[in-house]
Structure formats: structure tokens, C-alpha cells
Amino acid sequence: MKKTLVATAATLATLVQPAWSQTNVTIYGLIDAGLSYESGNKAGSITKVTSGIESGSRLGFKGTEDLGGGSTALFVLESGVQVDTGASGQGGVLFGRQAFVGLGNKRIGTLTLGRQYAPEYLVAAFVDPFSSGTSADEKNLMNPVSTGGRMDNSIKYATPRWQGFSGELAYAAGEIAGHAQAGRALGFAIGYGNGPLELRLAYHDKSNDTATSSIGSARNTLLAATYAFSFAKLHLAYEMNKGPFSSTLRNETNPYGFAVPPTSSTATRDSTDTLAGLTVPLGPHTLLASWIHKNDKTGANQDADQFGLGYRYNLSLRTDVYAVYARMLNKNRASYTLGNASEGGTGDRAVNLGMRYAF
């Protein structure tokens, strides 16, 4: 009798244990570091060893569990790392790059909750030949979505890909008691791919209201496309920005020494951005080029043009080295700087030399 009870208890314990054998957890990361020379600011030129020039350095954990019927549970925890100092990225937030959990189904799509990328940010990174990194980063003039393109307190739904079409819808709660509008954000993206052509349309609306004041929302609409020829890939994008903080500055310390310090609140409220670029693969070599024009629609007419030229050499599937030159032409006391994947930049001329290793 005792043996039977013991056997029954052991069987029940086995049944209620999590199915660890069906869970796949991966540790991954990326280490990026190099030299960055920046000039054109009031304080003078600077050369620094810095982290995350081409891509933000990171350490991550991701996992999936097969729930049966084509459904999975999933999670991602991703921490930013400053390789030059060992400090945490994203202001010291432990998992400041990404932190979310969700459910996915091959037929229905994926629903996730947490800190995750805004759909509009992902479209901007998709169309940028420099993939939102190096001193030719599109974020220097475009894509002022939240902090690093991320949405806290968010819920996102992503569709499966169906006959070339796909989509994402995201909402982030402001979580301010008594003020449902304040701080909230929402966005979506629609994509289509057919052979060499890839199209994306994205929208992001971020409320700037607070518990004590009504400021209005920033609205960004981005149309992006790439076309892969046999010898090169063409990148094209057009973005419309409307409302306060719809076109923010990456460096608000007045690097050019203007008598009236510029801030994101005084930067252009209404503008358009145009991007044109090329990626030319030559075996392990890749040539990169981009031009971005900001057209300020206000009376200040603070336009800007960014030019970037780059070279990447793939030492292996996991390791590459790169060199990039970028130039920013500010007009009428505009104050845009040449940042990179991890920093806001200090001037209007920059050179990057670096190495990136993924694991």
C-alpha cells in the first residue's frame, strides 16, 4: 500500500512539473567597441574609445516553450553594456534594451507585454543602410520615438506573414493616475515584401501631456522602401513629423555654443525627412552610403543635411570591422549632432573605426 501511494505521488509530481524538456533558453550577446573622432563643436574635437558605435553592446536571454497546437510561450531579457567602462547602458536600467513576455501562434500571431521596440523605430532601422548605427545613424535627424525607440509598459501584437504582408500594433500606457492621455503612446507598422522589393509604412503617436499640463502629441509617419538589385540595394524613405517633440535633439547640452541654448522643446514642431542610401555587397566587403535631409516647416527654417560613407569587412559570420565618415550641415542655427547607436554625439563631423562581435 505504501509503495502504491509513493508511486502515485511521484507520478502526480511529475505531471505538475514544468515541461523543461520542451523549453529552449538561449544566452546571446553582441560586443561593439572602437575609436570615434568628433569635431565641429564649441569645446573642440575629441577622440575617444567608446562602446556600441555600429550596434549597442548587449547581453541577452531569450526563450521559447512549445505549448502545442502551433503555440509557444516566449520571453526576452536584454541588457545594454558599455564595453569601454563596463557600466550598464540605457541609464543603468538592468534590462534597458528589451524586457518582455508573451504568447505566439503560427496562424494567429504574437502578443507580447513589457519594454519593447516601437513599430516605427523598427521601420526606420530597416531602411537605414547603417541600420541605426555609427555616426551616419538615421536617429540623428529622424525617428525621435521615445527613449532609444523603446516603449515602456507596452503591449504589442504582431501578425504572421501572409502572402508577403505583415503588421504590428503597439500601445504603451502612460500610467499616470487620473490622466489616461498623459504619457501614453501608440503606433503601428504595415509591411509588404515581394522578391527584391520591401515596403514599410509606420505611424507613431506619443502624448507629451503631463499630470499638470496639456502639451499635445508628437506624430511621426514614415514610408520606407528597399529594392535589391543584383549589384546593390537601394534605400528610400520619407517621414512627416508634426507636433511638439516630433523632431528631438540627441544632444541638448548646446554643443555649438549658441547664446540661446536649443532644446528639444524649441526644436522644429513640423518637418519632413528624406532619406536615400545604398548598400553595395562585394563578397566579404560592404560599401555603405546615405543622405538624409531635414526640412523644417516652421519660420525658423532650421534645415539640416547628413551625409554618411562607410565600409564594413566581415572577418567571419560573427565578426566584422568597420570604418565610417559622417558630416552634418546645420542651417539657421539648427543644433543636430552626429551620434551613433549608443551616444548622442558632440559635433557635426565624425569618423568611426571599430569592431563588432556577436555570440
Secondary structure as GFF3:
##gff-version 3
##sequence-region A 1 359
A	DSSP	alpha_helix	2	16	.	.	.	ID=ss1
A	DSSP	three_ten_helix	20	22	.	.	.	ID=ss2
A	DSSP	beta_strand	23	39	.	.	.	ID=ss3
A	DSSP	beta_strand	46	51	.	.	.	ID=ss4
A	DSSP	beta_strand	58	68	.	.	.	ID=ss5
A	DSSP	beta_strand	71	80	.	.	.	ID=ss6
A	DSSP	three_ten_helix	90	92	.	.	.	ID=ss7
A	DSSP	beta_strand	98	105	.	.	.	ID=ss8
A	DSSP	beta_strand	109	117	.	.	.	ID=ss9
A	DSSP	alpha_helix	119	127	.	.	.	ID=ss10
A	DSSP	three_ten_helix	138	140	.	.	.	ID=ss11
A	DSSP	beta_strand	150	158	.	.	.	ID=ss12
A	DSSP	beta_strand	165	172	.	.	.	ID=ss13
A	DSSP	beta_strand	185	194	.	.	.	ID=ss14
A	DSSP	beta_strand	197	207	.	.	.	ID=ss15
A	DSSP	beta_strand	217	228	.	.	.	ID=ss16
A	DSSP	beta_strand	233	242	.	.	.	ID=ss17
A	DSSP	beta_strand	271	282	.	.	.	ID=ss18
A	DSSP	beta_strand	285	296	.	.	.	ID=ss19
A	DSSP	beta_strand	304	314	.	.	.	ID=ss20
A	DSSP	beta_strand	319	330	.	.	.	ID=ss21
A	DSSP	beta_strand	349	358	.	.	.	ID=ss22
###
